[in-house]
Amino acid sequence: MLKIENIKLAPGAGPAALAAETARILKVREKDLLSLRVLRRSVDAREDAALVYTVEAALKDENAALKRCRSKKVSRAEPKSGYLPPAPMPAPDIPPVVAGAGPAGLFAALVLAKAGLRPILLERGRPVERRKADVERFWSTGELDPASNVQFGEGGAGAFSDGKLNTGTKDIRHRFILEQLVSCGAPEDILIDAKPHVGTDYLHIALKNLRQELLDLGADIRFESRLTDLGLRDGRLANITVTGPGGPYTLPCRRLVLCPGHSARDTFEMLHARGVPMEAKPFAVGVRIEHRQADCDAAQYKQYAGHPGLPASTYKLSCHLPSGRGVFSFCVCPGGEVVAAASETERVVTNGMSEFARDKENINGALLVNVTPEDFGGAGPLAGVAFQRRLEEAAYALGGGGYRAPAQRVEDFLARRPSTGPGRVAPSYRPGVVWTDLRRCLPAFIADALAEALPILGRKLRGYDGPDAVLTAVESRSSSPVRIPRDETCQSSVRGLYPCGEGAGYAGGILSAAADGMRCAEEIVKQLTMDNEGIRLRRIILNHRRRPLCSPAIVNCQLSIVNFIRRSII
């Protein structure tokens, strides 16, 4: 097989054009192509908009083609080894527990279930079908359910997002995650797109099918079941307290994959009270900025704007200010909407969401400013949580209640005057916005950094700082405000506790969180395998003691070694 990279085609060009261009680069006839498979697809909008492909082709005589074409675009396709889940093993008497059914928790549970360990999966929120109805009711009426919302429930915060699956890290697990999502109903395009996204609508389908697969593999899934306490013995996890529909109960637990998500503030408080080491970490806060999608397409695609062969355009912007602050775009949702994402009463939080088609009128993205523990105005590992809450309370008060969000046109924000209504860009946030001056709810250093950055970013993307662009406050949940330290086995200093995913400070999106969940599950399988091997060796040695093949002193020495190994690896 040969790999051909950087094949550029005009928007709208189909499979026939791709085959023709591949044959031209290889200097062969099209009929000599035995097979052609797309490996990657992206959009290059730097000059004339173009679709850029990487493909894999099979030919009768690949050696001759390589010599003939002499192109840097062509190379031999290297065989790729795929991810293999751990082999099935006997289930332990006390099953591992996974707390949190976001991407990290779901894929941790999947690896454990495929290994035959029959994990218990706890989720404080509701199944995605019920959760969707709860969220829609909140957006329509302003009636928040703290147990079921954009942050809590099956799928985690990513279930109401753009469903982006790109990440800056490389991991053999990523392909497995993408293929698993496709097998559960996600679009096949995510296997080839350079910037894959599932969209909220397809994510909900995939979540239901993934849940059924977990059940079929023997997982015990418990919704509306919140982790409320840890039982520790000699620095090790012994049991956990779970508060479910029937009230609290104690669950024996020796291994807990903790996937709290970035908004489980009560869980962070419980862990801190139990003495689990934690630390405040930098994150970012700001606003959602909203433009007309057609304007963004025109700025990037130029004469090709609106072409049906091109996806809705997106962007990624950043700048470093003289003050030392970084300002950047995050979680951009083409053809999407700004959504109410509160999880606590009388606090306003914004986020962004798109369906797979990305066909709504506006594009929105977070416009964020880096903040550090020195900015939080307090000490201790939970100072970032307190900082977030102050911002969200200020936004709620400025919005006048009912979870309406404060909003302002960019022109007015830069001129330091309140807005009185929208211009060309109609805000999409529900339950609705209140036009005001965002400086009344943002700390001065955040507002000043945004005002300084907007013209700079506008020079990078025409129209980004346009007068009618809408700023909606406050975006405060870009990532977790805490990190729970862990060692090379993915365990906290509390042995048996595996902090995992975005909430624990080890991921930054759906794909990286899912991969981290798999990583923690693999460590549990490894530990159980070693533990089982130690038990097997102990039995062998005890049998030797009953029918001695060597001296009692040697047998006792062997037993001591086995016991030492078992204590060391647990």
C-alpha positions in Angstrom: 0.0 0.0 0.0 1.1 3.5 -0.8 0.2 6.7 1.2 -0.3 9.9 -0.8 -0.5 13.1 1.2 -1.5 16.7 0.6 -3.9 16.1 -2.3 -5.8 19.3 -2.9 -9.2 19.5 -4.5 -11.6 22.3 -5.2 -14.7 22.4 -3.0 -17.4 20.0 -4.3 -15.0 17.6 -6.0 -16.1 14.1 -5.4 -14.6 10.6 -5.3 -14.0 10.5 -9.1 -11.9 13.7 -8.9 -9.9 12.3 -5.9 -9.2 9.0 -7.8 -8.1 11.0 -10.9 -5.8 13.3 -8.9 -4.3 10.3 -7.0 -3.6 8.5 -10.3 -2.0 11.7 -11.7 0.4 12.0 -8.8 1.3 8.4 -9.0 1.7 8.6 -12.8 -0.6 5.6 -13.4 -3.9 5.0 -15.0 -7.0 5.2 -12.9 -7.8 1.6 -13.7 -4.5 0.6 -12.1 -5.7 1.7 -8.7 -6.9 -1.5 -7.0 -8.3 0.3 -4.0 -8.4 3.8 -2.6 -9.1 4.7 1.0 -9.3 8.2 2.6 -7.2 8.4 5.7 -7.7 12.1 6.5 -9.6 15.1 5.2 -9.2 18.8 6.1 -9.9 22.3 4.8 -7.2 24.7 3.8 -8.6 28.2 3.7 -5.3 30.1 3.7 -5.7 31.1 0.1 -8.4 29.7 -2.2 -10.4 27.3 -0.1 -9.5 23.7 -0.8 -10.2 20.2 0.6 -6.9 18.4 1.5 -6.8 14.6 1.5 -4.4 11.9 2.6 -5.2 8.6 1.0 -4.0 5.0 0.9 -3.8 3.3 -2.5 -3.1 -0.2 -3.6 -1.5 -0.9 -7.0 -0.3 -3.9 -8.9 3.3 -2.8 -9.0 3.9 -0.3 -6.1 7.7 -0.4 -6.5 7.5 0.8 -10.1 5.0 3.5 -9.1 7.4 4.8 -6.4 10.3 5.0 -8.8 8.2 6.6 -11.5 6.4 9.3 -9.6 9.3 10.5 -7.4 7.0 12.7 -5.3 7.5 13.8 -1.7 3.8 13.3 -1.3 4.1 9.5 -1.8 5.5 7.0 0.6 4.9 3.4 1.7 2.0 3.1 4.1 3.3 1.8 7.3 1.2 -0.9 9.0 -0.4 0.5 12.2 -0.9 -1.5 15.3 -4.3 -0.9 16.7 -5.3 -0.8 20.4 -6.1 -4.1 22.0 -8.2 -4.0 25.2 -6.9 -6.2 28.1 -7.8 -9.9 27.8 -10.7 -11.1 29.9 -9.9 -12.3 33.4 -11.8 -13.6 36.5 -14.0 -10.9 38.1 -12.8 -10.0 41.6 -15.1 -10.5 44.6 -15.3 -6.7 45.1 -15.8 -5.1 41.6 -14.0 -1.9 40.7 -16.2 1.2 40.8 -16.2 4.1 38.3 -17.7 7.4 39.6 -18.9 9.6 36.8 -20.4 8.7 33.4 -18.6 11.3 31.3 -16.2 10.3 28.6 -13.5 9.3 31.1 -15.9 7.2 33.2 -17.7 5.6 30.2 -14.4 4.4 28.6 -12.9 3.4 31.9 -16.0 1.2 32.5 -15.8 -0.1 28.9 -12.2 -1.3 29.3 -13.0 -2.9 32.7 -16.1 -4.5 31.3 -14.3 -5.9 28.3 -11.7 -7.4 30.8 -14.6 -9.3 32.5 -14.4 -7.3 35.7 -18.1 -6.4 35.9 -17.6 -2.8 37.1 -20.1 -0.7 38.9 -20.7 2.7 37.1 -22.1 5.5 39.3 -23.6 8.6 37.7 -25.1 11.4 39.8 -27.3 12.6 37.0 -29.9 10.8 34.8 -29.8 8.8 31.5 -29.4 11.0 28.5 -33.0 10.7 27.4 -34.4 12.1 30.7 -31.5 14.5 31.0 -32.3 16.0 27.5 -35.8 16.7 28.7 -34.6 18.3 31.9 -32.2 20.5 30.1 -34.7 21.6 27.5 -37.1 22.5 30.3 -34.4 24.6 31.9 -33.7 26.5 28.7 -37.4 27.1 28.1 -38.5 28.1 31.6 -35.4 28.9 33.6 -36.2 26.1 36.1 -32.9 24.5 37.0 -32.6 20.9 38.2 -29.3 20.7 40.1 -29.2 17.0 39.7 -29.8 16.9 35.9 -28.4 19.7 33.7 -25.7 20.5 31.1 -23.0 19.5 33.6 -24.4 16.4 35.3 -25.8 13.3 33.7 -24.9 10.5 31.3 -22.2 11.8 28.9 -21.0 14.5 31.2 -20.7 18.2 30.0 -19.7 17.0 26.5 -23.2 15.6 25.9 -24.3 19.2 25.3 -21.4 20.6 23.3 -20.1 20.6 19.7 -18.8 17.1 20.4 -15.3 18.0 19.1 -12.9 15.0 19.1 -9.6 16.7 18.2 -6.7 16.9 20.6 -3.2 18.0 20.6 -1.9 14.7 21.9 -1.2 11.4 20.2 -2.4 8.2 21.7 -3.0 4.7 20.3 -6.3 4.8 22.2 -7.8 7.6 20.1 -8.6 5.5 17.1 -10.2 2.9 19.3 -12.4 5.6 20.8 -13.4 7.0 17.4 -14.3 3.5 16.1 -16.2 2.7 19.3 -18.3 5.9 18.8 -19.0 5.1 15.2 -20.1 1.5 16.1 -22.5 3.2 18.6 -24.0 5.5 15.9 -21.7 8.4 15.5 -21.1 9.6 11.9 -18.3 7.8 10.1 -16.8 11.1 9.0 -15.1 11.3 12.4 -12.7 8.6 11.3 -11.2 10.8 8.5 -11.8 14.4 9.4 -8.8 16.3 10.7 -11.1 18.1 13.2 -13.8 15.5 13.9 -17.0 16.4 15.7 -20.0 14.3 16.6 -22.5 17.0 17.4 -25.0 16.9 20.3 -27.6 15.0 18.4 -25.4 12.1 17.4 -23.7 12.1 20.8 -27.0 11.3 22.4 -27.5 8.3 20.1 -24.0 7.0 20.7 -24.4 7.4 24.5 -27.6 5.2 24.5 -25.9 2.5 22.4 -22.7 2.6 24.5 -24.8 2.2 27.6 -26.4 -0.9 26.2 -23.0 -2.4 25.3 -21.8 -1.8 28.8 -24.9 -3.6 30.2 -24.3 -6.5 27.8 -20.7 -6.8 29.0 -21.9 -7.1 32.6 -21.5 -3.6 33.9 -23.8 -2.4 36.7 -24.9 1.1 35.8 -26.6 3.2 38.6 -28.0 6.6 37.7 -29.0 9.3 40.2 -26.3 7.8 42.4 -23.8 10.3 43.8 -20.5 9.5 45.5 -20.8 11.3 48.9 -18.0 9.8 51.0 -14.9 7.7 51.1 -14.1 5.1 53.8 -10.4 4.8 54.3 -8.3 2.3 56.3 -4.6 2.7 56.8 -4.3 5.0 53.8 -6.2 2.7 51.5 -9.7 2.9 50.1 -12.0 0.4 51.9 -15.5 1.5 51.0 -17.5 4.4 49.6 -20.8 6.0 50.5 -23.3 6.4 47.6 -26.5 8.5 47.8 -29.0 7.0 45.5 -32.8 7.3 44.9 -33.4 5.2 48.1 -31.0 7.2 50.2 -27.3 6.7 51.2 -25.7 3.3 51.4 -22.2 1.9 51.9 -20.5 0.0 49.0 -17.4 -2.1 49.5 -14.7 -0.7 47.2 -11.0 -1.3 46.9 -10.5 0.4 43.5 -12.3 3.6 42.5 -11.9 5.4 39.2 -12.9 8.9 40.1 -14.2 10.8 37.1 -15.9 13.8 38.7 -15.9 16.3 35.7 -14.9 19.9 36.1 -18.1 21.0 37.9 -18.5 18.4 40.7 -17.7 21.0 43.4 -19.4 19.1 46.2 -17.2 16.1 45.4 -14.1 18.3 45.5 -15.2 19.5 48.9 -15.7 16.0 50.2 -12.3 14.8 48.9 -10.7 17.8 50.6 -12.5 17.1 53.9 -11.3 13.4 53.7 -7.6 14.5 53.3 -7.2 13.5 49.7 -4.3 15.6 48.3 -5.5 18.3 45.9 -4.1 21.5 44.5 -5.5 24.6 42.8 -4.5 24.9 39.2 -4.6 27.6 36.5 -7.6 27.7 34.1 -9.4 30.3 32.1 -12.5 32.4 32.3 -14.3 34.9 30.1 -17.3 35.2 27.9 -19.0 33.6 24.9 -18.6 35.6 21.7 -21.2 35.2 18.9 -21.1 36.1 15.2 -23.2 35.3 12.1 -21.9 32.1 10.6 -22.2 33.6 7.1 -19.9 36.5 8.0 -17.3 34.0 9.4 -17.6 31.9 6.2 -17.1 35.0 4.1 -14.0 36.0 6.0 -12.3 32.6 5.6 -13.7 31.1 2.4 -13.9 34.3 0.4 -15.5 33.6 -3.0 -16.3 30.0 -1.9 -18.4 31.2 1.1 -21.7 29.3 1.1 -20.4 26.5 -1.2 -22.2 23.2 -0.3 -19.0 21.3 -0.6 -17.4 23.1 2.4 -18.3 22.7 6.1 -19.3 25.6 8.3 -16.0 27.5 9.0 -14.4 27.6 12.4 -11.4 29.4 13.9 -8.7 29.2 16.5 -7.3 32.5 17.8 -4.9 33.6 20.5 -2.7 36.4 21.5 -0.3 37.2 24.3 -0.7 40.7 25.8 2.0 42.9 27.1 0.6 42.4 30.6 1.5 38.8 30.4 -2.1 37.6 30.1 -3.0 35.1 27.4 -6.4 35.5 25.6 -7.6 32.8 23.3 -10.7 31.2 21.7 -11.9 27.9 23.0 -14.6 25.3 22.2 -15.8 27.1 19.0 -19.2 25.9 17.9 -19.9 26.6 14.2 -23.6 26.8 13.3 -24.5 26.4 17.0 -25.9 28.2 19.9 -24.9 29.6 23.3 -26.4 27.5 26.0 -27.2 28.0 29.7 -24.9 25.6 31.6 -25.5 26.3 35.3 -25.4 23.4 37.7 -25.9 25.4 40.9 -28.8 27.7 41.9 -28.6 31.4 41.3 -25.4 31.2 39.3 -25.2 31.9 35.5 -22.8 29.8 33.4 -22.6 29.8 29.5 -21.3 27.2 27.1 -21.6 26.4 23.4 -23.3 23.6 21.6 -23.7 22.5 17.9 -25.5 19.6 16.2 -23.7 17.6 13.6 -25.1 19.6 10.7 -23.8 22.9 12.2 -26.5 24.6 10.3 -27.8 27.3 12.7 -27.4 31.0 12.0 -24.6 31.9 14.4 -21.1 30.7 15.3 -20.0 31.0 18.9 -16.9 30.4 20.9 -15.4 31.0 24.3 -13.2 34.1 24.5 -11.0 33.3 27.6 -8.3 34.9 29.7 -5.8 32.8 31.6 -6.1 33.0 35.4 -3.7 31.5 38.0 -4.1 30.8 41.7 -2.6 34.2 42.4 -5.8 35.7 40.9 -8.2 33.7 42.9 -8.2 36.0 46.0 -7.8 33.1 48.4 -5.7 30.2 49.5 -6.1 26.5 49.5 -7.0 23.9 46.8 -10.6 25.1 46.4 -9.8 28.8 45.9 -10.4 28.4 42.2 -13.9 27.0 42.9 -14.7 30.1 45.1 -13.4 32.4 42.3 -15.7 30.7 39.7 -18.7 31.0 42.0 -18.2 34.7 42.6 -18.2 35.3 38.8 -21.3 33.2 38.3 -23.2 34.9 41.1 -22.3 38.3 39.7 -23.5 37.3 36.3 -26.8 36.0 37.7 -27.4 39.2 39.6 -26.6 41.3 36.6 -29.0 39.2 34.5 -31.8 39.9 36.9 -32.6 36.3 37.9 -34.3 33.5 36.1 -30.9 32.5 34.7 -31.0 35.2 32.1 -27.4 36.1 31.0 -25.9 39.6 30.8 -24.9 40.4 27.2 -23.3 43.3 25.4 -22.4 44.3 21.8 -18.6 44.4 21.2 -18.7 48.0 20.0 -20.4 49.0 23.3 -18.0 46.9 25.4 -15.0 48.6 23.8 -16.6 52.0 24.2 -17.4 51.2 27.9 -21.1 51.9 27.5 -24.1 49.6 28.2 -25.9 48.0 25.3 -29.6 48.5 24.8 -30.3 45.8 22.3 -28.8 43.7 19.5 -27.5 44.7 16.1 -27.1 42.3 13.2 -26.2 39.3 15.5 -29.2 38.0 17.4 -28.1 36.2 20.6 -29.1 32.6 20.8 -28.8 32.1 24.6 -31.9 30.8 26.3 -33.7 31.6 28.7 -32.7 35.0 27.3 -30.3 37.9 27.8 -30.3 41.2 29.5 -28.4 44.0 27.7 -26.0 45.7 30.0 -22.4 46.6 30.7 -20.4 43.4 31.3 -17.8 45.3 33.3 -20.3 45.2 36.1 -19.9 41.4 36.5 -16.3 40.8 35.2 -13.2 41.5 37.3 -11.4 44.5 35.9 -8.3 42.5 34.9 -10.5 40.1 32.9 -12.5 42.9 31.2 -9.4 44.9 30.4 -7.6 41.9 28.9 -10.7 41.1 26.7 -10.9 44.7 25.5 -7.2 44.8 24.7 -7.3 41.4 22.8 -10.4 42.0 20.7 -8.8 44.4 18.1 -5.7 42.2 17.9 -7.8 39.1 17.2 -9.9 41.1 14.7 -6.8 41.7 12.7 -6.3 37.9 12.6 -9.9 37.1 11.6 -11.8 39.9 9.8 -14.9 40.8 11.6 -14.1 39.0 14.9 -14.2 42.4 16.7 -17.2 43.6 14.6 -19.5 46.1 16.3 -22.5 43.8 16.4 -20.8 40.6 17.7 -22.4 39.6 21.0 -20.6 38.9 24.2 -22.5 36.8 26.8 -21.3 36.3 30.3 -19.9 34.3 32.0 -17.8 31.4 30.7 -16.3 30.0 33.8 -16.1 26.2 33.3 -13.5 25.9 30.6 -11.6 23.3 32.7 -11.2 22.0 36.2 -10.0 24.5 38.9 -8.2 21.7 40.8 -5.8 18.9 40.2 -5.7 15.6 42.2 -2.1 14.4 42.1 -1.5 10.8 41.1 1.5 8.6 40.6 2.7 6.5 37.7 0.1 3.8 38.4 -2.6 6.6 38.2 -3.3 6.3 41.9 -3.6 9.0 44.5 -1.6 8.8 47.7 -4.9 7.2 48.9 -4.2 3.8 47.5 -7.0 2.4 45.4 -8.2 5.9 44.3 -7.6 6.6 40.6 -8.3 10.4 39.9 -9.2 10.6 36.2 -10.2 12.8 33.4 -10.8 16.5 33.0 -12.2 17.0 36.5 -9.1 15.6 38.1 -6.9 17.8 35.9 -5.7 15.2 33.4 -7.6 15.9 30.2 -9.0 18.7 28.1 -11.9 17.4 26.0 -13.9 14.4 25.1 -11.1 12.4 23.3 -8.3 13.0 25.9 -10.7 12.4 28.8 -11.8 9.1 27.3 -8.2 8.0 26.7 -7.4 8.9 30.3 -10.3 6.8 31.5 -8.9 3.8 29.5 -5.4 4.4 30.9 -6.7 4.3 34.5 -8.7 1.1 33.8 -5.7 -0.5 32.3 -3.7 0.2 35.5 -6.4 -1.5 37.5 -6.4 -4.6 35.2 -2.6 -4.7 35.5 -2.7 -4.6 39.3 -5.4 -7.3 39.5 -3.4 -9.5 37.1 -0.3 -9.1 39.3 -2.4 -9.8 42.3 -3.9 -12.9 40.8 -0.4 -14.1 39.8 0.8 -13.6 43.4 -2.1 -15.7 44.7 -1.3 -18.4 42.1 2.3 -18.5 43.2 1.3 -18.6 46.8 -0.9 -21.7 46.2 2.0 -23.4 44.3 4.3 -22.8 47.2 1.8 -23.9 49.8 1.3 -27.1 47.8 5.1 -27.6 47.8 5.0 -27.2 51.6 2.5 -30.0 51.8 4.6 -32.2 49.4 8.0 -30.7 50.0 10.3 -30.5 47.0 12.8 -28.4 48.9 13.6 -27.4 52.4 11.1 -25.7 54.7 13.4 -22.7 55.0 13.4 -22.2 51.2 9.6 -22.5 51.1 9.2 -19.9 53.8 11.5 -17.6 52.0 9.5 -18.0 48.8 6.3 -17.2 50.7 7.8 -14.1 52.2 8.8 -12.9 48.7 5.4 -13.5 47.3 3.7 -11.6 50.2 6.1 -8.7 49.8 5.3 -8.5 46.1 1.6 -8.5 46.8 1.9 -5.7 49.4 4.0 -3.7 47.0 1.7 -3.8 44.0 -1.6 -3.2 45.7 
